[in-house]
Amino acid sequence: MEYADAYTTFETQGRALPLLIRGDALSLLRDTFGGSDDARELIAENHETIDAIVHFLIEEDTHWQWSLEIDRETMLRWGRQRDLWHWKPV
């Protein structure tokens, strides 16, 4: 299943940051964990994973960010750092 890019927000430090989740990242998320064909529902179902990836991005770059973006490579980097076997590319 291919998804279009999805826009949402992430709440941190009392502010809402714009968050872009690329379609390739959503596809990887669904392929790995399963879930809805609807991007909004898939994001809601996997909010804890997405929150963890956002925190990973913030830790990588500690400068204040005005927006965030999650793509497939970001998700794979996050997964490899946590030694999650299912995030390693095949």
Helices and strands as residue ranges (DSSP letters): E 6-12, E 15-21, H 23-33, H 39-45, H 47-60, E 68-70, H 72-81, G 85-87
